């Protein structure tokens, strides 16, 4: 069981992309993510923008979507997203949880999301929060 299962906790979630990063917020009380925004900054400016969001929202942990091929195999973006997760942990000193994010952007687009990247981040967070709820019920 994860340390956060069964207690109130808040999160920021990220749908990582090389050009954009979708961001969502959520908590275990409501049990779902809410799209916040998409960051278009790159490099250190991206991490500065994320640090500002962390200061504003004060999450207990971060969640990063990690993409895989449909068969579960890793690819170049899998490695990039995991590197991004490690950088978040190193820079912000918060726990970072990885979630398999296959098809979240497709799902967000199919639902008609105005900001598909932020909506995908909310779906990533929804998936993580369901895992926490399942762990707490076990």
C-alpha positions as CSV (number, residue, x, y, z in Angstrom):
1,X,0.0,0.0,0.0
2,X,1.3,3.4,-0.9
3,X,1.9,5.9,1.9
4,X,-0.7,8.3,0.5
5,X,-3.5,5.7,0.3
6,X,-6.3,6.3,2.7
7,X,-5.3,9.9,3.7
8,X,-6.0,13.4,2.3
9,X,-3.4,14.4,-0.2
10,X,-3.1,16.8,-3.1
11,X,-1.3,16.4,-6.4
12,X,-0.1,18.1,-9.6
13,X,0.0,15.9,-12.6
14,X,1.9,16.3,-15.8
15,X,1.3,15.1,-19.4
16,X,4.9,15.5,-20.6
17,X,5.7,16.5,-24.2
18,X,8.9,17.9,-25.7
19,X,7.0,21.0,-26.8
20,X,4.3,21.3,-24.2
21,X,3.5,20.0,-20.8
22,X,-0.2,19.6,-19.7
23,X,-0.8,20.3,-16.0
24,X,-3.7,19.2,-13.8
25,X,-4.5,19.4,-10.1
26,X,-6.5,17.1,-7.8
27,X,-6.8,15.5,-4.5
28,X,-7.9,12.3,-2.7
29,X,-11.0,14.1,-1.2
30,X,-12.6,14.7,-4.6
31,X,-10.9,11.7,-6.3
32,X,-10.4,13.3,-9.7
33,X,-8.1,15.6,-11.6
34,X,-9.0,19.0,-13.0
35,X,-7.1,20.5,-16.0
36,X,-5.1,23.6,-15.1
37,X,-3.1,24.7,-18.1
38,X,-0.5,23.8,-20.6
39,X,3.0,25.1,-20.3
40,X,4.9,25.9,-23.6
41,X,8.2,26.9,-21.9
42,X,11.2,24.7,-22.5
43,X,14.4,24.0,-20.5
44,X,14.9,25.9,-17.2
45,X,11.9,28.2,-18.0
46,X,9.7,25.1,-17.9
47,X,11.0,24.1,-14.5
48,X,10.6,27.6,-13.2
49,X,7.0,27.7,-14.3
50,X,6.4,24.3,-12.7
51,X,8.1,25.5,-9.5
52,X,5.7,28.5,-9.4
53,X,2.7,26.1,-9.8
54,X,4.1,23.9,-7.0
55,X,4.5,27.0,-4.7
56,X,0.9,28.1,-5.5
57,X,-0.8,24.7,-5.2
58,X,1.5,23.1,-2.6
59,X,0.9,19.5,-3.6
60,X,2.0,16.5,-1.5
61,X,3.3,14.7,-4.6
62,X,3.6,14.9,-8.3
63,X,2.3,12.5,-11.0
64,X,3.9,12.1,-14.4
65,X,2.4,10.3,-17.3
66,X,4.8,7.9,-19.0
67,X,3.9,6.8,-22.5
68,X,4.4,3.3,-23.9
69,X,3.7,1.5,-27.1
70,X,0.4,-0.3,-27.2
71,X,2.2,-3.6,-26.5
72,X,3.7,-2.1,-23.3
73,X,7.2,-1.6,-24.8
74,X,9.2,1.5,-24.0
75,X,10.2,4.1,-26.7
76,X,12.1,7.4,-26.9
77,X,9.3,9.4,-25.2
78,X,9.1,6.8,-22.4
79,X,12.7,7.6,-21.6
80,X,12.2,11.4,-21.9
81,X,9.1,11.3,-19.6
82,X,11.0,9.3,-17.0
83,X,13.9,11.7,-17.2
84,X,11.4,14.6,-16.7
85,X,10.0,12.8,-13.6
86,X,13.5,12.4,-12.2
87,X,14.3,16.1,-12.8
88,X,11.1,17.1,-11.1
89,X,12.0,15.1,-8.0
90,X,15.6,16.4,-8.0
91,X,14.6,20.0,-8.4
92,X,11.4,20.1,-6.3
93,X,12.2,17.5,-3.7
94,X,8.6,16.1,-3.8
95,X,7.6,12.4,-4.4
96,X,7.0,11.7,-8.0
97,X,4.8,8.9,-9.2
98,X,4.7,7.5,-12.7
99,X,1.5,6.4,-14.5
100,X,1.1,4.6,-17.8
101,X,-0.5,7.3,-19.9
102,X,-1.3,5.4,-23.1
103,X,-4.1,7.0,-25.1
104,X,-4.8,9.9,-22.6
105,X,-4.4,12.6,-25.3
106,X,-6.5,10.6,-27.7
107,X,-9.2,10.3,-25.0
108,X,-9.0,14.0,-24.2
109,X,-9.3,14.9,-27.9
110,X,-12.3,12.5,-28.4
111,X,-14.0,14.2,-25.4
112,X,-13.7,17.6,-27.1
113,X,-11.2,19.1,-24.7
114,X,-10.3,22.7,-25.4
115,X,-6.8,22.1,-23.9
116,X,-6.0,18.5,-24.8
117,X,-2.6,18.5,-22.9
118,X,-4.1,19.7,-19.6
119,X,-7.1,17.4,-20.0
120,X,-4.7,14.5,-20.6
121,X,-2.9,15.4,-17.4
122,X,-6.3,15.3,-15.6
123,X,-6.9,11.8,-17.0
124,X,-3.4,10.7,-15.8
125,X,-4.2,12.0,-12.4
126,X,-7.6,10.3,-12.4
127,X,-5.9,7.0,-13.1
128,X,-3.4,7.5,-10.3
129,X,-6.2,8.5,-7.8
130,X,-8.1,5.4,-8.7
131,X,-5.0,3.3,-7.9
132,X,-4.8,5.1,-4.5
133,X,-8.5,4.4,-3.8
134,X,-8.1,0.7,-4.8
135,X,-5.0,0.5,-2.4
136,X,-7.0,2.1,0.4
137,X,-9.9,-0.4,-0.1
138,X,-7.5,-3.4,-0.1
